[in-house]
Structures are given as C-alpha cells and as structure tokens.
C-alpha cells in the first residue's frame, strides 16, 4: 500500500506515520526527517535547505523532489510506503504522480489529519525529538520516562530549531496557503480521507487503521 499523510505542522503526521508504518510493515518516508539528517551531516543539500527550514519556509521543490525520487528508488519501497511531508503543494503532487507512474505504482489513499491551531501550537511548543532514532515525545502529552532521554534507544532528546514561536507562525502561513488546492487535487482523484487529529494519539491511530482496512474491504467503503 502507498499512503500519504497530509496535515498541518504538529497534526501528528510523524507520530501516526511511525505507528502506521510499524503496523503495516512499510517504510516511513518523512521528507522533514531526511532534510534534518542532511542538515545534521552538513551535506550540500543540508546546507542549501537549512535557511528555508529555520525560517519555516518550503525548501525549493527541485531539491526536495530529487531527494524524494532517490528515496523512493530504494528496494524497501517495493512493498509500499507511508509518505509524510510530501507533497506540500500542487507542483509536488503532480511531480509525485509522474515519479510514481514511471514506476507503475499509484497512491492508494491520502489521509488528511485535520487539527486546530490551538492544538498545533501546544503540540509544537512541547515537542521533543530523539537525536538518534527520531522518536517523538512531548513534554506534557507524551513525556519520556527519563528527562530528555529517548525511551526507545536511550538517545538524547532535543527541541527542533523550527519549533520556535515565530517559525511556527510562518510554517502555519505557508501550510494554509497551499493546503486547500492540495486537498482539492486529491478529492478530485477520489483518494482523500479525513481524520480529526485533535484527539489522543491512540484513538487517531485506530481511526486511521480502520480507514486503511476499509480500503481493502469493499463492504466498508
Ligand atoms: P516536517 O518535518 O515535515 O514538518 P511539518 O510538516 O511542519 O510537520 P511536523 O513534523 O512539525 O509535525 P507532525 O505533523 O509530523 O507532528 P508530530 O507527529 O511531530 O518539515 C520541516 C521543514 O522541512 C518544513 O518546514 C520545510 O522547510 C521542509 N520540508 C519538509 N518537507 C518538504 C517538502 N515536501 N517541500 C519543501 N520543504 C519541505 O507531533 C507534534 C508533537 O505533538 C509531538 O511532540 C507529538 O508527541 C505530539 N502529538 C502528536 N500527536 C498527538 C496527539 N494525538 N495527542 C497529543 N500529542 C500529540
């Protein structure tokens, strides 16, 4: 299965994608994680992307698309994938269609995680991420067992550079400028499903899994 998770910053795309990937035994492809890894390793891509990311803007399409194309070319995507953070605009959506059609595959569903601004700001301002394995925590909602230490791998937790108030505001503006045309694009293709993401993470996951199961069961559609 090839699934896209769409939604505002902080809606829980990363949190849900990781769980869904585990449950469906599919790779989780997060363009944000790949870009952050490149920034950490100070690659040429990372150096080019860093400023855009720190300001809350989008990294230019050609850079992100090239990166995604090579990730989708790895053998683990043959069984399917969960895509998180791409596409961000119509141009990326069309490019994705053409990349996938060259490989004779298509997107099975696009799950839109809908979340309110108040929830988003609370989530992003308390988010903690593991430096080693990218596991996600939250200071209040999902605190680690040991302060600033990852429950999964013992790595150090940190706050993302773009989780500052000013940058969060910019990320939301960028998101809102692009989202309605992107949602229309997938609605017109008949592949869009919507989930309210304001509830508890486990409840949101259950709802996503039910929707995905429904895709394989015509009586549930
Ligand atoms: P990216 O990393 O994709 O950031 P984003 O889209 O802004 O989304 P986030 O990662 O902030 O949020 P999320 O929805 O994954 O929420 P999470 O699960 O972490 O991109 C970062 C930057 O890279 C972009 O700004 C851009 O510059 C660049 N970029 C990336 N892709 C690009 C592209 N395609 N084109 C151009 N540029 C691109 O959850 C947030 C917090 O809430 C966590 O602390 C979590 O524990 C908590 N939480 C989650 N769910 C729940 C819940 N249900 N209840 C309570 N707490 C919850």
Boltz pocket constraint, residues with backbone or C-beta under 6 A from the ligand:
constraints:
  - pocket:
      binder: B
      contacts: [[A, 7], [A, 8], [A, 9], [A, 10], [A, 11], [A, 12], [A, 13], [A, 14], [A, 15], [A, 16], [A, 31], [A, 32], [A, 33], [A, 35], [A, 49], [A, 52], [A, 53], [A, 54], [A, 56], [A, 57], [A, 58], [A, 59], [A, 60], [A, 61], [A, 64], [A, 84], [A, 85], [A, 86], [A, 87], [A, 88], [A, 92], [A, 123], [A, 124], [A, 126], [A, 127], [A, 128], [A, 136], [A, 137], [A, 138], [A, 139], [A, 141], [A, 142], [A, 162], [A, 171], [A, 197], [A, 198], [A, 199], [A, 200], [A, 201], [A, 202], [A, 204]]
      max_distance: 6.0
